[in-house]
C-alpha cells in the first residue's frame, strides 16, 4: 500500500477516515435512535440502534434482552436485501451493538447518510 499511494496518499486516507468518523458521529448525535457506546476509537464506531418501541424503556426488566435482538435482525435484513454490511457483537456486559469501521477511501458523506437511513429503515418496526 505504501508503495502504491506513498506517504502523502496514506496520510490523506487517514485524514479522510477521521473526517468520515467525525461526520458519522455528528449525524448519529442528531438522530434519536442512535446511541454511541463511547467516543470512537480510531476508525471504529460502536453504537446501538434503539428502535422507537424501546426508546424511553431503559428501566424495563426486559430492555437489555430486547435491545440485544435489534442488531442481529437489522443485519439479517440488510444482508437479505444486499444493501450493506456491518458487524455487530456483544462485549462484556454490553448486549449486541453495531461496530462500523470507517476507512474505505471510496466512501462519502452521502454513503454515511445512507448507512444511518438504512439502519433506521430496517429497524424502525422492531
C-alpha positions, 0 to 999 in steps of 0.5 A, spaced: 500 500 500 505 504 501 508 503 495 502 504 491 499 511 494 506 513 498 506 517 504 502 523 502 496 518 499 496 514 506 496 520 510 490 523 506 486 516 507 487 517 514 485 524 514 479 522 510 477 516 515 477 521 521 473 526 517 468 520 515 468 518 523 467 525 525 461 526 520 458 519 522 458 521 529 455 528 528 449 525 524 448 519 529 448 525 535 442 528 531 438 522 530 434 519 536 435 512 535 442 512 535 446 511 541 454 511 541 457 506 546 463 511 547 467 516 543 470 512 537 476 509 537 480 510 531 476 508 525 471 504 529 464 506 531 460 502 536 453 504 537 446 501 538 440 502 534 434 503 539 428 502 535 422 507 537 418 501 541 424 501 546 426 508 546 424 511 553 424 503 556 431 503 559 428 501 566 424 495 563 426 488 566 426 486 559 430 492 555 437 489 555 434 482 552 430 486 547 435 491 545 440 485 544 435 482 538 435 489 534 442 488 531 442 481 529 435 482 525 437 489 522 443 485 519 439 479 517 435 484 513 440 488 510 444 482 508 437 479 505 436 485 501 444 486 499 444 493 501 450 493 506 454 490 511 456 491 518 458 487 524 455 487 530 457 483 537 456 483 544 462 485 549 462 484 556 456 486 559 454 490 553 448 486 549 449 486 541 451 493 538 453 495 531 461 496 530 462 500 523 469 501 521 470 507 517 476 507 512 474 505 505 477 511 501 471 510 496 466 512 501 462 519 502 458 523 506 452 521 502 454 513 503 454 515 511 447 518 510 445 512 507 448 507 512 444 511 518 437 511 513 438 504 512 439 502 519 433 506 521 429 503 515 430 496 517 429 497 524 424 502 525 418 496 526 422 492 531 
